[in-house]
Amino acid sequence: MNTNQSRIVVIGGGVIGASSAYFLREAGFRVTLIEKATFGSGCSHGNCGLICPSDALPLASPGAIGKTLKTLFKRHNPLYIKPRVSMRLWFWLAKFALRCNQRHMLQAASARMPLLESSLHLYQKILEAEQMECEWQKNGLLYVYKDADAMEGYAATDQFLTEHFSLAAERFDACGLYELEPAIADEVAGGWYYEDDAHLRPDRLMAEWKRVLLEQDVEIREETEVFKFKRKGIKATGVLTRDGIIEADKFVLAVGAISPQWEKEIGADIPIQPGKGYSLTFPRPQYSPRIPMIFPQHRVVMTPMLSGYRLGSTMEFSGYDSRINRRRINLLKTGAEPYLREPYGDHVEEEWFGWRPMIYHGIPIVDTSPRMDNVLVATGHNMLGLSMGPATGKLVSELISGEPTHVPSRPYQLLH
């Protein structure tokens, strides 16, 4: 393919679409990126900004079902499934349950790790080369526990990650943890520290992606919804939008949690459920931590950014409900309180929710549509789209260019 004469349309203006557009333009393609809302306004906007190779394990793991059932009907449970008749959701949950074993956990982690590790290195390279100001900090990541038994329970996970991926955490008791991070509350049991993880401010990253893409002559069309593909045989020739048909030689579909709405178009099942997550952004408290933290017992994430402070997480399966559940979002504050001396700032600057593209096996999809051989689907990154973005974008570019891929592509095929 003569890249200088070939046009690529990328559908989706989140971190996966932005990364794909960047690497496609680097490869010499003419690129148009189409976003139905505003660039970077979806799940890439208000997440907790973690770049975390340490988070290689999928949610589907041994014991996950038992732990979930014990807390499912508790008031403060971080998981919420809205009662409703949805065969698609219940099939998804059944398939998730069948993956909760060590063999499938290792399979998923082995697929996720190359994208996580590659993205960490690519971020550092791209941010320096493009002078992207997005509050990048490489201060590591802490898993902090309130109870000694829960902290001890993580030792098996640490051993698994060490044996299979050479990804060992440093263990700290309460005293050692306080020396590492004085903002920790006195009553915690201890924690596990991954020193190589990083974090950034997602909305600043997306603003910088937009700047860089425009400087590289990528055409960005916002407020432009794509309705369907125009086809000729087994090839797409264009996309139909409210403004007419946009033609191209190849296409990338990177629309995150709404990917299942495209199943008929691409001719394949996309087993994704929208997992609603929330975040609260505050000014930095007076005694702000330096290191981002995950509180596994409450499933809350805390990220100290240079220009703010964010609490995020929870998992809500309520379909494409765009309302903010006040009780759910308040769990972020109560979930952080047991772990930090000053758990949040004095006022909320932004309340946010986003739909994560949750796929039951935890492995992203980066593969060609069975119906159109010039349409590539890139979706299903669960809660790790930011962490896997650059490597996914590079893989998309390599597959479209027909070049050798920098990570094995087979694990990300549509069928598992």
C-alpha positions as CSV (number, residue, x, y, z in Angstrom):
1,M,0.0,0.0,0.0
2,N,1.3,3.5,-0.9
3,T,0.7,5.2,2.4
4,N,1.1,8.7,1.0
5,Q,-1.9,8.1,-1.3
6,S,-4.0,6.1,1.1
7,R,-6.7,7.6,3.4
8,I,-7.6,6.1,6.7
9,V,-10.7,7.0,8.7
10,V,-10.5,6.4,12.5
11,I,-13.9,6.3,14.2
12,G,-13.7,7.3,17.8
13,G,-11.9,10.2,19.5
14,G,-10.8,8.5,22.8
15,V,-7.3,7.4,23.7
16,I,-7.4,4.3,21.4
17,G,-8.6,6.3,18.4
18,A,-6.1,9.1,19.1
19,S,-3.2,6.7,19.5
20,S,-4.2,4.9,16.3
21,A,-4.4,8.2,14.4
22,Y,-1.0,9.2,15.6
23,F,0.8,6.0,14.6
24,L,-1.1,5.8,11.3
25,R,0.0,9.4,10.5
26,E,3.6,8.5,11.5
27,A,3.4,5.7,9.0
28,G,2.6,8.2,6.2
29,F,-1.2,7.7,5.9
30,R,-3.6,10.5,5.4
31,V,-5.9,10.3,8.4
32,T,-9.3,11.6,9.3
33,L,-10.5,11.1,12.8
34,I,-14.3,11.2,13.4
35,E,-15.9,11.7,16.9
36,K,-19.6,11.9,17.5
37,A,-19.1,14.2,20.5
38,T,-16.0,16.2,21.3
39,F,-12.5,14.8,21.1
40,G,-11.4,13.1,24.3
41,S,-14.8,13.6,26.0
42,G,-15.7,10.0,26.7
43,C,-14.1,7.5,29.1
44,S,-10.7,8.9,28.3
45,H,-11.5,12.2,30.0
46,G,-12.2,11.5,33.7
47,N,-10.5,8.2,34.5
48,C,-7.8,8.0,37.2
49,G,-4.8,8.4,34.8
50,L,-2.9,5.3,35.9
51,I,-0.3,3.8,33.5
52,C,0.0,0.5,35.3
53,P,1.7,-2.6,34.0
54,S,1.1,-4.0,37.5
55,D,-2.6,-4.3,36.7
56,A,-2.1,-7.3,34.3
57,L,-4.6,-9.6,35.9
58,P,-8.2,-9.6,34.6
59,L,-11.2,-9.3,36.8
60,A,-12.1,-12.9,36.0
61,S,-9.8,-14.7,38.4
62,P,-10.1,-17.6,40.8
63,G,-12.4,-16.8,43.7
64,A,-13.9,-13.7,42.0
65,I,-17.4,-15.0,41.9
66,G,-17.4,-16.0,45.6
67,K,-16.1,-12.7,46.7
68,T,-18.6,-10.8,44.6
69,L,-21.6,-12.9,45.9
70,K,-20.5,-12.1,49.5
71,T,-20.8,-8.4,49.0
72,L,-23.2,-8.0,46.1
73,F,-26.2,-7.1,48.2
74,K,-24.3,-4.9,50.7
75,R,-25.1,-1.2,50.7
76,H,-21.5,-0.1,50.1
77,N,-20.6,-2.8,47.6
78,P,-18.4,-1.2,44.8
79,L,-20.2,-3.5,42.2
80,Y,-23.8,-2.7,41.3
81,I,-25.9,-4.6,38.8
82,K,-29.1,-2.8,38.0
83,P,-32.0,-5.3,38.2
84,R,-33.5,-5.7,34.7
85,V,-34.2,-8.3,32.0
86,S,-31.2,-8.5,29.8
87,M,-30.2,-11.8,28.3
88,R,-27.1,-10.3,26.9
89,L,-25.9,-9.2,30.3
90,W,-26.6,-12.6,31.9
91,F,-24.9,-14.4,29.1
92,W,-21.9,-12.1,29.7
93,L,-21.9,-12.8,33.4
94,A,-22.1,-16.5,32.7
95,K,-19.1,-16.4,30.4
96,F,-17.3,-14.3,32.9
97,A,-17.9,-16.9,35.6
98,L,-16.5,-19.7,33.3
99,R,-13.2,-17.7,33.0
100,C,-12.6,-17.5,36.8
101,N,-9.8,-20.0,36.9
102,Q,-6.1,-19.9,36.9
103,R,-5.6,-21.1,33.3
104,H,-7.8,-18.4,31.8
105,M,-6.4,-15.8,34.2
106,L,-2.9,-16.6,33.0
107,Q,-4.0,-16.5,29.3
108,A,-5.6,-13.0,29.8
109,A,-2.6,-11.7,31.8
110,S,-0.2,-12.9,29.1
111,A,-2.2,-11.0,26.5
112,R,-2.5,-7.8,28.5
113,M,1.1,-7.6,29.6
114,P,2.7,-6.9,26.2
115,L,0.3,-3.9,25.6
116,L,0.9,-2.6,29.1
117,E,4.7,-2.8,29.0
118,S,4.9,-1.4,25.5
119,S,2.6,1.5,26.3
120,L,4.7,2.5,29.3
121,H,7.8,2.8,27.1
122,L,5.9,4.4,24.2
123,Y,4.4,7.1,26.5
124,Q,7.8,8.2,27.7
125,K,9.1,8.3,24.1
126,I,6.1,10.1,22.6
127,L,5.7,12.6,25.5
128,E,9.3,13.7,25.1
129,A,9.4,13.7,21.3
130,E,6.1,15.7,21.0
131,Q,6.7,17.9,24.2
132,M,3.3,16.8,25.5
133,E,2.4,18.5,28.8
134,C,0.0,16.1,30.6
135,E,1.4,16.0,34.2
136,W,3.3,12.8,33.6
137,Q,4.8,11.4,36.9
138,K,6.5,8.1,37.5
139,N,6.1,7.7,41.2
140,G,4.9,4.1,41.2
141,L,1.6,2.7,42.5
142,L,0.6,1.5,46.0
143,Y,-2.0,-1.1,46.9
144,V,-3.0,-0.2,50.4
145,Y,-4.9,-2.5,52.8
146,K,-6.9,-1.8,55.9
147,D,-6.8,-5.3,57.3
148,A,-3.8,-7.6,57.8
149,D,-5.6,-10.6,56.4
150,A,-6.6,-8.9,53.2
151,M,-3.0,-7.6,52.8
152,E,-1.7,-11.1,53.3
153,G,-4.1,-12.4,50.7
154,Y,-2.4,-10.3,48.1
155,A,0.9,-12.3,48.6
156,A,-0.5,-15.0,46.3
157,T,-1.1,-12.5,43.6
158,D,2.4,-11.0,44.1
159,Q,3.9,-14.5,43.8
160,F,1.9,-15.2,40.6
161,L,3.0,-12.0,38.9
162,T,6.6,-12.5,40.0
163,E,6.8,-16.1,38.8
164,H,5.1,-15.5,35.4
165,F,6.0,-11.9,34.6
166,S,8.9,-10.9,36.8
167,L,6.6,-8.2,38.2
168,A,7.4,-8.2,41.9
169,A,6.0,-5.7,44.4
170,E,7.8,-4.4,47.4
171,R,5.9,-5.2,50.6
172,F,5.6,-2.6,53.4
173,D,4.2,-2.9,56.9
174,A,2.4,0.1,58.4
175,C,5.5,1.8,59.7
176,G,7.4,1.3,56.4
177,L,4.4,2.5,54.4
178,Y,4.1,5.7,56.5
179,E,7.8,6.4,55.8
180,L,7.2,5.9,52.1
181,E,4.0,8.0,52.0
182,P,3.3,10.1,55.1
183,A,-0.2,11.0,53.9
184,I,-1.3,7.4,54.8
185,A,-3.6,7.1,57.8
186,D,-2.3,5.4,61.0
187,E,-4.8,2.6,61.1
188,V,-3.8,0.8,57.8
189,A,-2.2,-2.6,57.9
190,G,0.3,-2.0,55.1
191,G,0.7,-2.2,51.4
192,W,2.4,-3.4,48.2
193,Y,4.4,-1.0,46.0
194,Y,5.1,-1.2,42.3
195,E,7.8,1.4,41.7
196,D,7.7,1.3,37.8
197,D,4.1,2.4,37.3
198,A,3.3,6.0,36.3
199,H,0.3,8.4,36.1
200,L,-0.8,11.5,34.2
201,R,-3.8,13.8,33.9
202,P,-6.1,12.2,31.2
203,D,-7.9,15.4,30.1
204,R,-4.5,17.1,29.6
205,L,-3.2,14.1,27.7
206,M,-6.2,14.2,25.3
207,A,-5.8,18.0,24.8
208,E,-2.2,17.3,23.8
209,W,-3.1,14.4,21.6
210,K,-5.4,16.8,19.7
211,R,-2.8,19.4,19.4
212,V,-0.2,17.0,18.1
213,L,-2.6,15.4,15.6
214,L,-3.6,18.7,14.2
215,E,0.0,19.7,13.8
216,Q,0.6,16.5,11.9
217,D,-2.3,17.4,9.5
218,V,-4.7,14.8,10.9
219,E,-8.2,16.0,10.1
220,I,-10.4,15.9,13.2
221,R,-14.2,16.0,12.7
222,E,-16.0,16.5,16.0
223,E,-19.8,16.4,16.6
224,T,-20.0,14.0,13.6
225,E,-21.9,10.8,14.2
226,V,-21.2,7.8,12.0
227,F,-24.3,5.7,11.2
228,K,-23.0,2.9,9.0
229,F,-20.4,1.8,6.5
230,K,-20.9,2.1,2.8
231,R,-19.8,-1.2,1.3
232,K,-18.8,-2.8,-2.0
233,G,-18.4,-6.5,-1.7
234,I,-16.1,-7.3,1.2
235,K,-14.7,-3.8,1.4
236,A,-15.9,-0.6,3.0
237,T,-15.7,2.4,0.8
238,G,-16.9,5.0,3.1
239,V,-18.9,5.9,6.2
240,L,-22.3,7.6,6.3
241,T,-22.5,10.6,8.6
242,R,-25.0,13.4,9.1
243,D,-22.8,15.5,6.8
244,G,-22.7,12.9,4.1
245,I,-20.4,10.1,3.1
246,I,-16.7,10.2,4.0
247,E,-14.7,7.9,1.8
248,A,-11.4,6.2,2.6
249,D,-9.3,3.2,1.8
250,K,-9.2,1.6,5.3
251,F,-11.1,2.2,8.5
252,V,-10.5,1.8,12.3
253,L,-13.4,1.3,14.6
254,A,-12.4,2.5,18.1
255,V,-15.6,3.4,19.8
256,G,-15.2,1.8,23.2
257,A,-18.2,0.7,25.2
258,I,-20.7,1.3,22.3
259,S,-18.9,-1.2,20.1
260,P,-21.7,-3.8,20.4
261,Q,-24.0,-1.4,18.5
262,W,-21.7,-2.1,15.5
263,E,-22.0,-5.9,15.5
264,K,-24.3,-6.2,12.5
265,E,-22.1,-3.8,10.5
266,I,-18.8,-5.7,11.2
267,G,-20.3,-9.2,11.2
268,A,-19.1,-10.4,14.5
269,D,-20.1,-10.6,18.1
270,I,-18.5,-8.0,20.4
271,P,-19.0,-9.3,23.9
272,I,-18.8,-6.0,25.7
273,Q,-20.9,-4.6,28.6
274,P,-20.7,-0.9,29.5
275,G,-19.2,-0.8,33.0
276,K,-20.0,2.6,34.4
277,G,-17.3,4.1,36.5
278,Y,-17.3,7.4,38.4
279,S,-14.7,9.9,39.5
280,L,-14.5,13.1,41.6
281,T,-11.9,15.7,41.0
282,F,-10.8,18.0,43.8
283,P,-8.2,20.6,44.4
284,R,-5.1,19.0,46.0
285,P,-5.6,18.7,49.8
286,Q,-3.0,20.3,52.0
287,Y,-1.4,16.9,52.8
288,S,-1.7,15.4,49.4
289,P,0.0,12.0,48.8
290,R,2.8,11.8,46.2
291,I,2.0,8.2,45.1
292,P,-1.2,7.1,43.5
293,M,-3.0,4.4,45.5
294,I,-5.5,1.6,45.0
295,F,-7.6,0.6,48.0
296,P,-8.6,-3.0,47.0
297,Q,-10.9,-3.6,49.9
298,H,-13.1,-0.6,48.9
299,R,-12.2,-0.7,45.1
300,V,-11.3,3.0,45.1
301,V,-8.4,4.6,43.3
302,M,-6.7,7.9,44.4
303,T,-4.5,9.8,42.0
304,P,-2.6,13.0,43.1
305,M,-2.1,15.1,39.9
306,L,0.0,18.2,39.7
307,S,-3.1,20.4,39.2
308,G,-5.7,18.3,41.1
309,Y,-6.6,15.3,43.0
310,R,-8.9,12.5,41.9
311,L,-10.9,9.7,43.4
312,G,-12.4,7.1,41.1
313,S,-13.6,3.6,40.4
314,T,-16.8,1.6,41.2
315,M,-18.4,-0.8,38.7
316,E,-22.0,-0.3,37.7
317,F,-23.7,-2.6,35.1
318,S,-26.8,-0.5,34.3
319,G,-26.7,-0.5,30.5
320,Y,-26.2,2.8,28.8
321,D,-27.8,4.8,31.6
322,S,-26.3,8.3,31.5
323,R,-27.5,9.4,34.9
324,I,-25.2,9.9,37.9
325,N,-26.1,7.6,40.8
326,R,-25.5,9.8,43.9
327,R,-25.2,6.9,46.2
328,R,-22.6,5.3,43.9
329,I,-20.5,8.3,43.5
330,N,-20.5,9.0,47.2
331,L,-18.8,5.7,47.8
332,L,-15.6,7.2,46.4
333,K,-15.3,9.6,49.3
334,T,-16.3,7.0,52.0
335,G,-14.0,4.5,50.4
336,A,-10.9,6.7,50.7
337,E,-11.5,7.9,54.2
338,P,-10.1,4.9,56.1
339,Y,-6.7,5.1,54.3
340,L,-5.6,8.7,54.2
341,R,-5.1,11.5,56.7
342,E,-6.8,14.0,54.3
343,P,-8.7,11.8,51.9
344,Y,-10.0,14.6,49.6
345,G,-10.0,18.3,48.9
346,D,-12.4,20.9,50.3
347,H,-14.7,21.0,47.3
348,V,-15.5,19.0,44.2
349,E,-14.3,20.5,40.9
350,E,-15.8,17.9,38.7
351,E,-18.2,14.9,39.0
352,W,-17.8,12.5,36.1
353,F,-18.9,9.1,34.8
354,G,-17.8,7.0,31.9
355,W,-18.7,3.7,30.3
356,R,-15.8,1.3,30.3
357,P,-15.8,-1.3,27.5
358,M,-15.9,-4.4,29.7
359,I,-15.2,-7.7,28.0
360,Y,-15.7,-10.9,30.0
361,H,-12.3,-12.4,29.3
362,G,-10.4,-9.2,29.9
363,I,-8.5,-9.3,26.6
364,P,-8.8,-6.4,24.2
365,I,-9.9,-6.8,20.6
366,V,-7.6,-5.6,17.8
367,D,-8.7,-7.5,14.7
368,T,-10.2,-7.2,11.2
369,S,-13.9,-7.3,10.6
370,P,-15.1,-10.7,9.2
371,R,-17.5,-8.8,6.9
372,M,-15.1,-6.0,5.6
373,D,-11.4,-6.9,5.2
374,N,-10.4,-3.2,5.3
375,V,-12.0,-2.4,8.7
376,L,-10.0,-3.0,11.8
377,V,-11.8,-3.1,15.2
378,A,-9.9,-1.9,18.3
379,T,-11.9,-2.1,21.5
380,G,-12.5,-4.0,24.8
381,H,-9.7,-2.5,26.9
382,N,-11.8,-2.8,30.0
383,M,-10.4,-0.3,32.6
384,L,-7.0,-0.1,30.9
385,G,-7.6,1.9,27.8
386,L,-5.3,4.7,28.9
387,S,-2.6,2.1,30.1
388,M,-2.7,0.3,26.7
389,G,-3.4,3.2,24.4
390,P,-0.1,3.8,22.6
391,A,0.8,0.1,22.1
392,T,-2.7,-0.5,20.7
393,G,-2.4,2.4,18.4
394,K,1.0,1.2,17.1
395,L,-0.4,-2.3,16.6
396,V,-3.3,-0.9,14.6
397,S,-0.9,1.0,12.4
398,E,1.3,-2.1,11.9
399,L,-1.7,-4.3,11.0
400,I,-3.0,-1.8,8.5
401,S,0.4,-1.3,7.0
402,G,1.1,-5.0,6.8
403,E,4.2,-4.6,8.8
404,P,5.6,-7.0,11.4
405,T,3.9,-6.2,14.7
406,H,5.9,-5.1,17.8
407,V,3.7,-7.4,20.0
408,P,2.0,-10.6,19.0
409,S,-1.4,-9.9,17.4
410,R,-3.0,-13.3,17.7
411,P,-4.2,-12.9,21.3
412,Y,-6.4,-9.9,20.3
413,Q,-8.5,-11.7,17.6
414,L,-12.3,-11.3,17.8
415,L,-12.9,-14.9,18.8
416,H,-11.6,-16.4,22.0
